[in-house]
Amino acid sequence: MTKEAYTLTSPDGSKSMELPVREGTVGPAVVDIAKLYKEQGIFTYDPGFVATGSCDSKITYIDGEQGILMYRGYPVEQLAEHSSFIEVCYLLLYGDLPNKQQLDRFATSITRHTMLNEGMLRFFNGFRYDAHPMAMLSAVVGSMSAYYHDTMDINNPEARDVFAHRILAKLPTIAAAAFKKSVGQPFMYPRNDLGFSENLLHMLFAVPAEPYEIDSVAAQALDLLFILHADHEQNCSTSTVRMAGSSGANPYSAIAAGVSALWGPAHGGANEAVLRMLEQIGNAGNIKKFIAKAKDKDDPFRLMGFGHRVYKNFDPRATIIREMCHKVLKQLGHTNSPLFELALELEQVALKDPYFIDKNLYPNVDFYSGIIYRALGIPTSMFTVMFAIGRTVGWVAHWQEMITDPNAKISRPRQLYTGPAQRDYVPIAKR
Ligand code: ACO
């Protein structure tokens, strides 16, 4: 919907232009500047895209001030309470909640796509014993385009759908294989009698030598974490997937690009960084010292798991996960978790500190997710991989939306050039 326009006038008043304003369903409107350069010969400048919308999207809505997160219009709190990860996947991919038959069919299809081509499994032997699981994940996801040629036609809706099911189903299998490689254990094949999160626990922790009993609380906690991480509109990794895919690259390559973007500590790598930070702090007696480091402009240390580009009051996912953290620790018998106690203490100190209050810095979802993963026996280096398992559906939903958007273009930002002006080549003997 379009409402009244902004008028942009050049500094000398010689040129002016009407910039249309477009309104979404909810949330701030956008000023459409697409014709600005053509008509005015000037670009806009917004490093980090802090005030720039890159596309139309019907998938996820975030209100950073109110702490609202909705998938396809459903508040994440309701989905966390009533839904399952597989149902949320359906919702994100197809736009509406499924009926019973649709859900059963979808869940069966995901289950039946979990096995990897055997050739892909051999990749894992080639990695060093100490390879980071995220390095293996991005490489093996990228390699999928070498195996599944039948889903490379991005203009074929059926091929796109098979791709979506395939990548959602196989990501946990690849993640588990990366983990098994890192601990030197045999790879465990997926089991079709298990649900999504149960099967992942089986592939991670079962060994061929003895039966493995799946803990229902652990499966429930994983399912919840995956729901909370499933999508977050145009975040760094999702924008990367859209950008890579905008060139018409095959979808496996676009998702591999997203995995790589997720790895950074300012994004998905934060859950790993939080645990390493808590270990570094060690005990409550050191909190003051580390808070001072986080506030010191000359010290690169930041309080990991604090702050968010969009949420400036609270992260609704953090509230849900904090509760789950209590439940998981209690039910798994960790009545005394020094790491969780330290996290709670650190949170309280930071929340009362004027530096964090003034800059609107609150705990984000990843302040707590690592503590749950740790309680479930998942090693720190696997935390971002777990995030990737949950986020894959968001990446796929956005890739699908972009590919089918008639107005989508190759992503190609411009720049403010600050390098040397034209100069003449000087032969090497004269330099
Ligand atoms: N510790 C200390 N100071 C911080 C922190 C922090 N965690 N986060 C932001 N600040 C300060 C900045 O130094 C800046 O100060 P200034 O105004 O004096 O320069 C101010 O708060 C604003 O921060 P920006 O970096 O400009 O905010 P931005 O939106 O660019 O960054 C980000 C957000 C990357 C999440 C940042 O808060 C951060 O690095 N947090 C720690 C890493 C983290 O937890 N990332 C996970 C994000 S959630 C996710 O991906 C699931």
Residues whose N, C-alpha, C, O or C-beta is under 5 A from the ligand:
A	BS01	ACO	P265 A266 H267 G268 A270 A294 R302 L303 M304 G305 F306 G307 H308 R309 K359 N364
